[in-house]
Amino acid sequence: MPDDVARPGGHGTSAGAAAASDAFGDVPHPDAPLRWGGSFPDAAREALQNTQLRRNLAHATSTIRAKRAAVVGEVPDWEALRDAGSAIKTDVMARLPELLEELERNVVARGGVVHWARDADEANRIVADLVRAKGVDEVVKVKSMATQEIGLNEALAAEGIAAYETDLAELIVQLADDMPSHILVPAIHRNRAEIREIFLARMGDAPPDLSDVPRELAMAARAHLRRKFLSAKVAISGANFGVADTGTLTVVESEGNGRMCLTLPETLITVMGIEKVVPTYTDLEVFLQLLPRSSTGERMNPYTSLWTGVTPGDGPQEFHLVLLDNGRTDVLADEVGRAALHCIRCSACLNVCPVYERVGGHAYGSVYPGPIGAILTPQLTKSSGGLSGHHDPNASLPYASTLCGACYDVCPVKIDIPSILVELRAREVDADRGRPTGWGAAMKAASYVMSDARRFELAEKAAGLGRVVAGSEGRISTLPPPASAWTRSRDLPAPASQTFRDWWRTRPAPTAPPADPGIPPRNGAAERNNPGFAEPGITPQDEPLLGDDPGFGEKGEGR
């Protein structure tokens, strides 16, 4: 690529590239892919001011939601599939060590090499050493959340190795020197006009008359990447699943770029999170039905690639599998939080989340945005429960939710995200106990007011003054500190003109309803003299007690 174009995996190499980065890069490449920027409330407040971002997100997520709903509605046993997926994942978490050892044995038996990486630095070092050993300075990549999580592209760039993203959305993000904002659609925050500008400024070989028609944009990317596919000696991928009993790895994708990377190069390096293992092919079948419908809204992915070790004369002749921990063992030890490891990275929870739809993925400060990111990132970075300090920006992520439950409703493996969010919030509150906070002071004040009827009534009357602040619109949009912490991001409705207590005191006295002329007046004494009459709880004397009925049995008895 020309010198004035940004290098893949890193930043621009000249003033021209820096200018392009200023124009296109919303989030410069961070040193910590799981923790960048400030807290979620601050980042969200800034994102809400970007009206173009909100339009892009609303259009994209609504389209994906509609496609998903249509194909899920076709499956009569969808809930049974979700139950099966959840059960398999629970079993995997219970037997993870033995399944990983079984996977290793079968990969090695079929000609592959397995590496174990404790953290991001170790994984990056393993991959960089493998690439350098092949004597190349370029690699092609399949879209991979695991490699995003460890910052592999940046680590390779520091070693003088250019990593070329071949997924269209990842390519857009890379050329813009940006960061992904969605698990499935990394460039969801861009519209096609913005993508055209990025291609013209950064692609180098983009046609000068390139339009923003999606087909033309895709064709330009295809031509740009074709020579890389044909010349690359090393490819790097992630894995959607690894089958323990055969040593088979799986990648599902929609564009065909993954198939090119997995079959053409001489060496293939796969980085897989240890939680992605499944016991058998039968288990894989369940997820190959759940994943495409939940992610892209398709009945099955256009490209489902499976490979087992090395096959002489066919495909890569050298295969390396890097099994990545990077905090997952710590998450596994958490009885509540470990359910986050069930995630199959479908992104369905992002597409239904009202918070994500309005602020986008960058506000989460992690490569894992949305509801799943709000429970996974704090655990991977030990940011929940005050473990990394009260000022860790990731500690605010569990609060990035309305707890509406939509994420649980669409999760293909039934991760109870709302419950985990509440648990992480509770741990954060517990970690703050004994430490003076504004929130704690406010709760003590509220407890004092609400514990006495007279004080509470006086507080209600004082709150009525808010009608003056609300004005004719009936909304309170600005309050002085500390109440300004609320009104900075939301409005308060004007207080009612009358409190419930005042209404109760002045309400009209209830009147008896008029008698229905069609119903004769009831004679209680006559009814009681009727042998068939019984008051509630009293058994008539002329009927047998249930206990005397030979067909009667207490609950649980065999009679």
N, C-alpha and C positions, 0 to 999 in steps of 0.2 A: 504494500500500500504506500502511497506517497507520504513524504515526511510530514506534510501538514495535515495528516489524518491521524486520529487517535489510534493507538495500538490496541488490539484486543487484550483484555485482561488488565489494562492499566489506564494511564491517562495520556493525553496528547503529548506530542514531542516537540511542539513549537508554539509560538504565540497564536498561530491560527487555530490550533487544536484547543488551546486554552480558551480562546474566544468562543469556539463552538461549545466547549464544556459549560461555559457561563450561560450560553443561550439555551442548552438542552438539558443539562443535568440538574434535576430537582434535588437529588441526594448524592453528594460526592461519595466515592467509595470509602466506607468506614474501615477503621482498623479492626473493629469487632462486629462481625455480621449479625450477631444476636443482641447487640446493645449499641445503638448509635443515637445521637441527638439527645433531646431533653425528654421530659416526662410526657406521657400520652395527653394529658389535658392541655398542655402548652402546644404540642404539635397539632392536636385536633383543632384547637382554636384558630391556628393559622391556616390549616387546610380548609376549614369552613368558609374562608374568605375567597377561595378559588372557585368561582362559579363554573368555569369551563371543566374543571376536574369533576365537580358534582354532576354535570350533564353527562360527561363521558362514563362515569361510574353507573349512573342511573340507567342509561341506555344499555350498557353491556350486561349488567347483572340481571336486569329484567328479561333480556333476551335469553340468557342462559337458564334462568328460572323456568321460563315457559317451555323451553326444550326439555329440560329435565322432567317437569311435571308430565309432559306428554308421553315420554317413553317409560316412565315409572308406572303410569296409569295402565300401561299395556300388560304388566306382569301381575298375574293373579296371586302369586305367592310372594310378593315383594316383602311383606313383613316377616315371613318365614325365612327369607334370604337374609334379612337384616339380623334376625335372631341367630342364624347360623354363623354369619360373619362375626358377630359379637362373641359367640361361644368359642369359635376357633381362636380369636385373638386372646381371650381369657386363658385358654389352654396354653397358647404360645408363651404368654407371660409367666405362667406357672412352671413351664419346662424349658425356659429359654437357654440355660447353659447347655443342656444335653442336645437340644436341637441345633445349636450353633456348632457344637462339636461334630454332630452328624453331617451337617452341611459341609464343614471343612473336609471331613474324610472323603466325601463323595466328590467334591471339587478336585481335590488332589488326585484321587483315583482316576479321574478323567483328564488329567494333564494340566490342570490349573495350579496356580500358586496362591495361597491364602496368607494375608498379612493382617495383624491385629493392631488397631490404633486406639490408644487410650483417649486422645483428645485431638483437636484440630491441628495443632503444631505437628504432632507425630504423623497424622494422616497426610498432611501437606509434604512433609519431608519424605515419606515413603513414595508418594507419587512423583515428586520432583526427581528423586534418585532414579526411579524406573525410567523416566523420560530421558534424563541425561545419559543413562546407560545405553540408550538406543542411538545416541549421537544426533538428535534432532532438536530444533528450536521452535517447532510449531506442533500443535495438537488440535484435533477437532473434538468438539464436545457435544454430547447429547444433553438435553435439558435435565438438570438434576438439582433437587433441593438440598441433598446432602453436600454437594460440592459448593453450593451457595452458602450453606451454613458454616463451612470451615474456611470460606474465603479462598478457595483453591486458585481461582484465576489470578488474584492479586499475588498470591504466594509464588505461582509459576512466573509471573511477570518479574518479580524480584530476582528470579533465577535466570532471567533472560529468555524465558520460554513464552511464546504467544499462544494463548488458548482461544480458539475461534468458536463462538457459540453458533450452532447450526439451526436451532429452533428459531422460527421467524420472530416470535415475541422476544426471546432472549437476545437475538441479534439486534433488535431495535433498542433494547435497554443498553446493550453493550456499546453500540455506536453512539448513543446519546451520553455515554459516560454516566449513566444513571444507575439506580438500584431497582430491582423488581418490586411490584406493589401488590402482587396477587400470586397465589401458589400455582394456579393453572395457567393464567394469562398474565405473565409478568408485566406486559405493557398495557394493561387495561386502562391506565390513567392517560393514555395517548389516543387521540383521534387520528383519522387517516390523513388529515391535512398536516398535522404535526409530524407524522411518520414520513410523509413526503419531504418535508424540510430537513429532517434528520438524514434521510438517505442522500439527498442532494449535497448536504454539507459534509457528510462523513463517509459515505460508501466509496468514494474515489472513482469507481467505474459505473456509477448510476447514469442512466441516459439523461442528457440535459433537458429533454422534453418530457420527463417523467411526470405523470399526472397523479392524482390521489385516488384513482380507481383501484380498489383492492386487488383485482387481478393483475394489474400492471405493477403494483408494489410487490406482489408475491413473485412475479416473473423476474423483476430486477434482483430480488434477494436470491432467487434460484440461480441466476446466471453468476452472481457474485460468489456464491458458495461452491458452485460446481467444480472449479479447479482445485479447491481445497479438499473436497471429497476424494478426488482422483489422485492427489499427490500426497496426502497425509500418510505417515507411517505409523502414527500412534493415535488412538482414540480413547477418550475418557467418557464414561457413562455413570449414571446411577443405576438403581434397580428398584422396580416397583415391588418385586417379590423374589425371594430365594427359596427354592423347594428343597427341604432338608434331605428327603430320602432319595433324591436323584442328583443333587448338586446342580440343578438347573436354575438359571437366572432369567428374569423376565423384565422386559421394558415394553410398555404400551404407549403409543403416541399416534398422532393424527396426520403428520406431514410427510413421513417417509425419510426425513433426515436421520432419524435414529437408526433405521434399517441400513442406511448408507454407512454410518459410523460403525455399526456393529459387525459389518461384513467385509468392508473394503480394506481397512488398515491391517498391517502385519501384527500389531500388538494392541490388545484391548485391556484397559484398566478400568475396573468397576469399583466405585465407592458406594457401599451399602450400609445404612444404619442397621444395627444389630436387631432392631425390632421388626424388620421387614421379612424375617424368615417365616415360612409356613411349613407344616409337617409334610403334607403329601400333595400330589397332583389333584386329588379329589378336593382338597381344601382350596387349591388354586382356582378350581372351577367356580366356586362360590364368588370369589373376589372378581373374577373376570366378568361376572354378570353385574355385580354391584358397582364397580369402579367406573366403567364408561357411562352408564346411565346417570350416575351421581355427578360426574365431572363435566363432560362435554355434552351431555344430553343425547348420547348415541347408544344404539343397541349393543354395538361392540366397536372397539377402536379399529380404525382402518388398518393400523399396523400393530400387530402383537408379535414381538420377537422373543423367542426362547432359545437359549444356547446352553450347552452342557460341556464344560471343559473345552478341549481342543480337538478338532477333527482334521487329520492330515489332509492337506490339499484343498480344504474348504474353509474359508473364513480366516480370521486371525489365527496365527500359529503360536501365539504366546498370549496367555490369559492370566491376569492378576486380579484377585478379589481382595479389596481392603474393607475389613469389617470395622465399622466406626462406632465407638462408644460415645465419647464427647458429652458426658453427663447423663446418658441414658440409664446407666446402672443405678445412679442416685434416684432417678425418677422411678425406676422399677421397685425400689425399696419403700416407696410411699404407697400405702394401701389405698389411699383415695386418688392421689395424683397419677398413679401408674396407668390409669385408663387412657390418659393422653397418648400413650405409646400405641394404642390401638389404631391410631389415625392412619389411613391409607392415602392421604394427600389428595383427596378428590376435590376439595375447596367448596363443597356444597354449602358449608356453614357460612362462608364468606358471602356467597351470593344471596343469602336470605337475611343477613344481619343488617338491621337498620343503622347501626353505628358505622360499620364498614362502608356501607353504600354512600354515606355522607362525607366521610373523611379520607377514605382510601387506605392503602396499605402502608404508605410511608409514615403515617402518624404513629404506627406501632413500634417504630424504631428497631425492627427485626425483619429478617427474611421470612419469618413466619408471622403473617398478619392475621387479622380477623379473630373470630372466637377461638379457634384452635391455637392460634399464636398467643392469645391472652392467657391460656393455661399451660402451654408447652414451653414458651420462652422463659417465663419466670422460674420454672423448675429446672430447665437446662442450665440456667445461669445462676441458680441458687438465690433468686431474688425474692422469693416468697417467704413470709414470716419473719422479715427483718434479718435474714441470714447474711445478706450482703450490705446491710446498712439501710437506714431509713431514706437515704437520699438516692438510692439506686433508681434510675428511671424506669426499670422494668418492674419495680414493685407496684407501680400504678396500673399495670396492664389488666389485672383481674377486675378493675373497676370500669374497664372499657366495654361495658355491656349494659343493656337494659334488663337483662334476665328474662326476656320475653319467651325463651324456650324454642324459638324457631330453629336454632342450630341443632338441638337434639332431635327435633322432628324429622330433619332431612339427613342426619348423619347415617351413612349406610351401615355402620357398625355400632350404632346406638351409644356413642360416647355421651354421657350425661354431663355435657359441658356446663350448664347452669349450676349444677350441684358442686362441681369442682371449683367454679368461680367463687361461689359462696364460701367454700372451705378455705380457699386461698385468701379471701378477704378476711375471714375470721382469724386466720393465723397472723395476718398483718396487724389486725386490731389487737390481738393478744400480745404481739411483740411490742406494741406501743403502751401497754398498760403500765402505769406508774410513771410514764414520761409526760410532762405537761404538754398538751396540744390544744389548739383552738377548738377542734372538734370535741375533745373531752370536756372542755369548759362549757361549750354550748349544750352538751347533753346534761351536764350537772344543773345548768340553769333551767333547762326544760323540765328536768325531774322535780326541781324545787317548785316551779310554777304549777305543774300538773298534779302535784300531790295534795293540793289544797283547793277546795272548790272556790273559795272566795278569791284566792290569787288567780286562779284560772279565769274566772269571770272578769276580773280587772284586765287581764292580758287580752281577752277577747275584745273588750271595749277599746283598749289601746290599739289593737290591730285594725280597728275600724278606721283609724286615721289614714290607713293606706289608700282609701278611696280618693283622698285628695291628691296623693302622689300618682295614682293610676290615671287620673284625668278622664277625658271623654272616651278614650279607647278601651278603658277597662283592663289595662295591663300595666304592671310595674316592671319597667325595663332597667331601671338604674337605682341602686341603693348604695349608701355609704358603707365603708368597711365596718365590720367584717362580712356583712350581708352581701357586699359586692362580689364575693367569691361565687355566689349563686347567680346573680343577675348578669355576670359577664357572659354566660353561655346559655341562659334560659330566662324566660319571663315568669312573673308571678301574676296570677289572676287577681283582680281587685277583690277585697273582702266583701262579703255579702252585706247588704244594708241592714239586715237584722240577724242577730245571732239566734241559735236554736233556743237558748234559754229565754230570750225575750219573746220569741214566738210562742213558747210553751206557756208563759205567764199570761199572754194576751189572747190565746186561742179561744174561739167560741166554745161554750160548754156543749158537750156531745148530747145529741137528742136521740131518743129511742126511735127506731124505724117504725113506720105505720104498720099496723097489723094487716095481714093478707086476708081479705074476706072469704077466700076460697078454702081456708084451712080452719077447722073448728078449734076453739081454745082447748088447751091441754088440761086434763084432769089428772094430776099426779096421784091422788089417792086411789082413783079407780084403776089406774095402770098397775099400782102396786098390788091390788087385790086380784089382778089377772094371774092365774097360775103359770102362764108362759112367760111372765115378765121377770127380768132379772136386772138389778142395778149393776153398774160396772163393777167387776171383781167379785160378784156374788153369783154362785151357781144355783139355778132353780132347784127346789127340793125334789121335784118329780122327775129329774133327769139324772142318769148315773154319772158319778165322777169319772173323769178320764182315767184315773188310776185303776178303777174297777173294770174298765173295758178290756176284755181279753186280747183285743187287737192293738192295745196301746203299748207303746214301749218308749222308755226314756231315750233321749238322743244318744246314739252310739250303741244301743242294744240291738241284738239281732232280731228281736221280734218284729 
